[in-house]
Amino acid sequence: MRASTIRVGISGMLVLMATITGLEARQATGADALKQGERIVFLGDSITQAGAGAGGYVTLAKEALAKKYPDRGIEIIGAGVSGNRVPDLEARLDRDVIENKPTLVVIYIGINDVWHSLQNRGTSKADFEQGLRRIIKRIQEAGARVILCTPSVIGEKTDGSNPLDAMLDEYSQISRTVARETHSRLLDLRRQFIAQLKANNKENVDNKVLTDDGVHLNAAGNRFVAERMLEAVEGRILRHVVLFKFKDDATPEQVQEVVAAFGALKSKIDTIDDYEWGTDVGVENLAAGFTHCFVVTFRDAAGRDIYLPHPAHEEFKKFVGPRLDKVLVVDYWTTR
């Protein structure tokens, strides 16, 4: 959480008011997120190996980047090997990654570390974590940025009844921790898949929604992952902007309690990536009574979608509601 206070002037207020009234807002395109001559390696298992083929997520991302940035000479390298786990990635890291002199490495791993546990060939949680840390350290020492993905799914049922759901969640949490502590960008495919399946797998089937067999991506899954990869590679983040107009009878102490309670959400909801707040200091006298602005940042839409119905957020809304006259909310994509 940044300690600095943002300043909300009239230009920002007008953009928010226009968006609320239905005018189309411009999105940041991430045009400066990828530099000239970027060399991006997609490192993973059979999902990534297939992803480098026709219609695969790596190929789709490559085609999209070439179309969007035709003059930047962006090179895409697929480095997926079927059956790979974290120890396998580490063993071939020099040959398949470091020697290619990447500027960015996307690590999509964890499925086999969990899945192979059914044949007693999985990876322990300790080895999974320490292996990821060593891999990322070596990549960063080679001068490349890292995007670390959480493992997606082993079975597409949405009620938690896939046999390895609990274990996948544990390993996904390890990846989240490693990404945060190594200052890598996190792409939380686990949460993204779950959110997508809850919206599109109403019959609670085991496969055929995003995968062919519960693991390996079908055409829809490849398109879905390609879109998520592009968001991450381009450095896109989601801003959730909230403005409060307090009731006339709200005391300064009550207002400060609201500010403190909003700030406390970051420690309660782990999908919040960043948080700022500030009070209006505009001189045009056009703030329409809105005095406080809060900006919550998420890595992806799935993070926001977890935040909105989260019990801590629901509790906050009940607490703050009686003290408010009006609320404005705007979400937009941008880059850091």
C-alpha positions, 0 to 999 in steps of 0.5 A: 500500500502506498502511503502517499495521498492522491489529489483529485482535481476537476479533470478526474471528476469530470472523467468519472462523471462522464463514465457514470452517465454512459459516455465511453471512456478511453482505455490505456493500450499498454503501448509502452509496456513492450519495448523494441526487440522484446524476446519473450519465452513461454516456459512450461509443460505440455499445455505450453508445448501444445500452445506453441502449435497452430491455434495454441495460446502462445501462437495466438499471443504471438499473432496478436502482438505482431499485429499490435506492434508490427515495428517492434521486432518482438520475438516469441519462443515456446519452451514447453515440454510435456510432463514437465514439473518445476524440477524439470524446468530448472534442469533445462533452464540454461538450454531453453531459456537463459541461452535465448537471452530473453527479456521476459519469461512467462512461467506456466507450471504446476499442473504436473507437480500436482497431477503426478502425485497420483502416481507418486511422482509429484513435487513436494510443496517445499521443492515446488516453492524452492525450485520456483524461487531458484528458477526466478532468481536465475532468470532475473539475474540474467536480466529478464522480467518474470511473469509467474502463472498459477496452475489452472485446473485438473477437472473443470467442475465448479463445486470443488469436487475435482479430486485435486482441487484442494492440492491445486489451491495449495500450490497456487497459493505457493506461486502467489507468495513466490511471485510477491516475494520475488517481485515477479508479476503474478498471472493468477490463472487458477482464479481466472479459470475458476471465475470463467468456469463458474460463469460458463459451466452451468452443468458442472461438467468435468471437461469440454468447456476450456479443456479437452480432458480437464487439463489440456486446453481446447480452442476456447481455452487457448483463446482464453489463456491467450487473452490473459497472457496478453494482459499480463505481458502488456502489463495491464492492471485494473483500476477500481475508482470509488468516490464518496459524498458523505451525508451532511450530518456525518462527523469528522470522526465517522468520516475518518472511520470510513477511511480507515475501514476502506484501507483495512480491506487490503489486509483482508482481501489478497487480490487487492494489489495496491490502494490509494486514497485522497481528498478533493483539492480542486479549485473549480468548485465542481466536485458536486459534494464528492470529497473522498476518492479511493483507488483500488488496483487489481492485477486482473478482472478475476481479482476484482470479481473476488473483491466485490462479493468478498465478506470483508467488502460486504461488511464494509459496505454495510458499515459505510452505507448509513454515512453516505449520500452518494457513491460513484464507481468507475473501473478502467484498464491501464498500465503502470 
